[in-house]
Amino acid sequence: MPTASSTATCIGNGWPREAPSEAPSAGGAPRTRVAVAVRVLHVECGRHLYGGPQQVLYLLRGLAEATGERQDLACPPGSGIARAAREVAEVHEVPLRGELDAGALLRLGRLIRTRRPALVHVHSRRGADWWGGWAARRAGVPAVVSRRVVSPEPLWVARLKYGLYRAVIAISEGIRNVLLAQGVAPGKVVTVPSAVDTDVYRPGGDRLWLRHAFGFPPEARVLAMVGQFIPKKGHRLLLQALEELLPAYPDLRVLLLGTGALLEGVRAEVAARGWADRVHLPGFREDLPRVLPALDLVVHPAFEEGLGVSLLQSAAAGVPIVGSAVGGIPEIVRDGVNGLLVPPGDGAALERAVRSLLDAPARALAMGAEGRRIAERDFSLGAMVAGNLRVYRDVLGSGRATQH
């Protein structure tokens, strides 16, 4: 798997610290560690602190510790990351209103000229990837962009957009493959997987608390889906599977966690089916670190997914997962290891997979433990920060990013 691997040492909680020394590589040859304290202007458009913005916050914290530099962050006024990042970054609240907001080009351009970063890192779509790239180019500052979604773009869009950047950071191999298929040069696309804080998300949840909090019987088994209520997440596919599962398992209760355009429609459908006492839709929860480890199973029947932060969190919390075999999901959910994969859009296969784990609780428990090991080994905060640092060094040192 082509990735931006770290050559940094680790300190304390696992963040990379550059060291100007020689160290053997995996093959035994010496590898130079370059001391770089790089100041980057990060651009993130998300208004709520989950998914991509949470990953940016992790990165800002890690870079502050690894480099000793407070990074710059451009984000919308009043956004969740604007509040959370002030301790580790210089926060600049800039209106960023989407693809049609040409004024974002001027606003970001002024910020770049004022702050004079060594590099611009754009983390969002919704126009930021256009205007941020153009603003950096007009200011003569190199730029990189993170790609977090797996849905392809028109070839002409990909050619124009990614031509603005020295490197494109894919958060999964699934996304990298989409970019390559769209004609982005292989040497320009670097995979740096998203990360999960395994100190925050960990096994050992309070099962009785969860059941009491949502009004479930103490003996209930609880299945959850965590994600935005948008078509590609597959909520209605889960409802289809529940038609068979709820009658077959009287002790089964379901949590559909999140917000989005389809929330009220799904809530109405649940009520119409007479499931309101068994399927709860509590909206967005800020206490996921407490909720997830108290679950029996997480289901994610998405039609497309770049990687799936909620799946990383679930794995770290020791919960087995049933997910669709699309995008970056198979990079988290290893079929038969820490969960089961089903074909996207196949409600019957989803129902069978959930049933197989409900019928084998010991197997499900073992899968949850393996998911925790996968999260610790493959999706650590330190590895994500080190991977981004490597991209920055390659771009600033040679004018391009390299694969390793």
N, C-alpha and C positions, 0 to 999 in steps of 0.2 A: 504494500500500500504506500504510494508516494505521500510523504508527509514532511512537514517542516520540523525535524527533530531537533532537540535542544543539545547544545554543547556546554550548557551552563551547569555549575554546581548547584546544590540545593541547600537551603538553610531553614532553620526553624520549622515552619509549617509547610515546607515543601516548595516555596517560591524560588525561582532561579536567581542566583546572584552571579553576575559575570565575574570571571577571574582571568587575569592576563597570564595564563600558564599553559603548559602543554599537558595533554592527558591522552591516554590510549583510547582509540576507537574500539568498537566491538571486535574488529578484526586484528587489533593489536597495534595498528599504525598510529603514530602520534597525530593528534588533532589540535589545532590552535583554538584556544578560547580567547575571544576578543573582548576587551573591556569597552562597552558602549553605554553611555548614559544618553538615551535618545528622548527628545521631547516631541510628542505626537499630538496633533489636533484630531480628536475623535468626533465623528458626526453620527448621532443616533436620534431617529425621529420618533421612536415609540413613546407613547404617553403613559403606559402602565408598566410597572416594574415586574415583568415576567418575560419568559422567552428570551428574545434577542437582547432587550435592554438589561436583563439580569446578567447575561453573559458579558456585556460590555462593562458592567459594574465589577464583575469578577476580574476582568482584564485590567481595569483601571487600578484596582487595589493591588494586584500582583505587580504591575509595572511600577507603581510608586515604591513598593518595597524592593523590587529587583534592581531598579536603576537609580533610586534616590531622587527621581524627578516627579513632580506633580504634573500630570498630564493635563491638557486642555480638553474640555468637552463642550461641544455645541449640541444643544437639545432644545425641544420646545418649552416655552414658558409654562411653569406649573406641572411639568411632567414628573413621574415618579422618580426617574433617575436623576433629575435635577436636584431633588431634595436629598437623595441617598448618597450622591457622589461628592458632596461638598467637602467631606473630610479628607478625600484622597485626590481631588482634582480641582482645577480652576474651571468652574462651571459658567458657561456663557449661554444664557437663555435667548435663543434666536428663533423667530417665527419660521417654521418650515411646513408649508401648507400643501405639498404634493407636487405632482408633475407639472401642473399649470402655473405654479408660483415662480415665475421668472425672477421675481425680486429676491428669491433665495440665493441666486447667483451673486447678486451685489452684496447681500448681507454676509454671506460666507466669505466672499472675496475680501471685504473690509476686515473681517475677523482674522483671516490668514495673514494679511499684510500687517495687522497690528501685533499679533502674537508671534509671528515669524517662526512657526514650527519647522522642524527638520523634515516632517512627513505629515501627510493627511491620511487618516484611516476612516473611510466611510463604512458604516455598519448597516445602513438601512436602505430599503427601496423607497417607494412613495416619493420619488423625485430627488431624494438626497443623493442617490447614486449618479443621477445626471448632473445636478447643479453642483454637488460637491466636487465631482471630477473636473468639471469645467472651471470652477473657481480655483482649484489647485493648479490647473494647467496655466490659466491666465496669470497667476501669481508666480509661476516658475518653481512650484514646490512639488516634488514627487508625491504620488498618491497610490494607495492600495484600497481595495474594496473587499468586504466580506459578503459572500453569497450564502444565504440561509434557507432559500426556498428551492424546491426541486422542479417547479413548473418551468418548462422551456419558454424562451422568448423568440420572437421573429428573428431570423438570422441577421437581418440588417440592423436591428436594434442591438443585438449582442455585439456585432462588429463595431458599431459606433461607440457604444457605451464602454466596453471593456478595452477599447483602444485608448481610452483616457487614463488607464491605470498601468502601473509597472507590474503589479501582481494582483491576482484574484485569489482570495482565501476562501476555499470551500469548507464548510463545516462537516462534510461527510463525503465519502467516496461516491455515493449516489449522486450528489450534486456535482462533483468533479466530472463524472461521466457525462452528465447533461451538458456541462460547459464545453467539454471536448467535442461532443457531437454538434455543438453550435459553432464550431470552428475556432474556439479560443486555443491559442498555442499551448501544447502540453507543458512547456517550460515556464509558462506564465501562471499556471493554476497549481496552487499548493493546498493540500488538505491539512487543516488544523481542526480536529474535532472539538465540539463544544464540551464543556466540563460541568461537573456537579460537585458541590461542596459536601463531601462525605462526612464532614464533622457535623453538619446541620441535618442532612438527610441520612438517617441511620436506622437499623432495625431496633425492635424492642418497644413498639407502640403500646399504648394503653387501650386495649380492646374494649373494656367496659366503658371507659370514658367516651369513646366514639359512638358506641351504641346508645348510650344515654343522651349524648349531645344531639343526636338526630332522631330520637324517639323510637329506636329499633329495639326489639327484644334482646335480652342479654346473650342469648344463644345464637343470634342471627349471624349468618355468613354474609359479608359485605363485598360487593363488586363495585368498582368505580371506573368512570371514564373522566379524564382530566383534559380539557382542551376548549378552545373557542367554539362557540356554536355557529359554525360556518359549514357549508355543504361538504367541503373536502374532508372534514374530520370524520364523517360517517355516523353521526348520531342515530339517524333513522335506520341504518343497518343494524345497530345494536337493538333498537326497538323491535325490529323484525325477529332477531334471535330471542328476545325476551318473551315473545309470544309462546315459545316452547319451554323456555327455562323457568319462568315464574310458576306455571302450574306444576312442573316436575320437582321443584325445590321450594317447598313452602317456607323454609327458613331463610331464603335468599332475599337480600335487600340491595338496592342499587343507588349509588350516588352519581349524579351527572354534574360535575364541577366545572364552572366557568361561566363566561358571559358571551354575548354575541348576537348577531341579527336573528338567528333561528331560535333563540332561547324561549321566547313566549310561544312560538309555534309548537315546539317540542313539549313545553309544559301543558299546552292545551291538548295535545295528542295523548299524553300520559293520563290526564284527567278523563278524557273521553273513553279510554280503555279501562278505566276503573282501577288504575295502578297507583293512585296518589299516596296510598298508605305504604307502598313498597318501593316506589321510585321517587327519590327526592332530588330537587334541582335548587340547591342553596346559593347558586351564583358563584362569584369569585371568592375564594378563601385565602386569607393571608397566613393561615396556620397549617399549610400543607405539610411542613415537617412533622407536625403532630398527627395529622390525618392519615398520611400515606402508610406509615409502618403499622397502623392498626387495621389495615385492609386485608382481605383474603386474596384478592385478585384485581389486577388492573387490565382493562380492555381498551384497545386503541385501533378501531377498524377504519383507519384513514384511507382515503383514495390516493393521496400523495402526502409526503412528509419529508422535509429536508433532513432532519435527524430526530427531533422530538425531545425537548427538554424535560417534559413531564415523564417521559419514559426513563431518562437518566435518573431523575429523582426517585421514581418508583423502584428502579433496580437498586439504587443506593440504599433505599429503605428496606430492602430484602423482600420485595413483593413480586411474585411471578406475574408474567405479562402475556396476554394474547394480543398479537398485533398483525397488521397486514404486511405482506411481503412486498413493500414498495419503498422507493426512495432510500433514505438512510436508516429506516427502522431495523432491517436485518443486521446492521452494525451494532445495535444495542441488544435486540432480542435475538439471541442465538437459538434457533429452532431445536427443541428438545433438550436444551441446556438450562436456560433461565426463563424459558417460556415457549410458546408455540406460535408459529406463523401460519397465516391463512391467505388464500388468494384475495386480492382486493375486490370488494363488491359481492362476495359470496357469503350471504347471510347464513346459509345452511352450514357451511364449513366453520363459520364463526361460532355458531351454536354448538356444534360438535366439539370444538376445541375447548370452549368454556366448560362444557359438560364433562369432558375427560379429566380436567383438573379438579372440578368440584367432586368428582367420584374418586379421586386419588389424592387425598389431602397430604399424605406423606411425600408424594412426588412433588406436589406444589410447594411444600415447605423446602424441600431440597433445591428446587429451582430458584426460590427466593434467595437462598443462601449463596447460590452460584452467581446470581445477579449482583449481589453485593460485591463479590470478588471481581467481577467484570468492571463494575463502576470504579473500584479502587485502582485497578490495574490499568485500564484503558482510557479513562475519562477524568483524570485528576486535574485539579486547578493548576498545579505546577506545570504539567505537561502542556496545557493550553496556553499559559502565559509564555512559556519557553518557545513554543511553536511560533507564536506571533512575533516574539523578539527576533527569532531567526529570520523571519521574512523581512522585518525592518532592517536588520543588518545586511542581508543580501541586497536589498534594494538600494540602500544608502552606500554600500561598499562597491557594488558592481553595476548598478543601474537596472538590475533585474532580480527576480527571485529564482532560486534553483531548487530542483527536486533532489531528495536524498533517499 
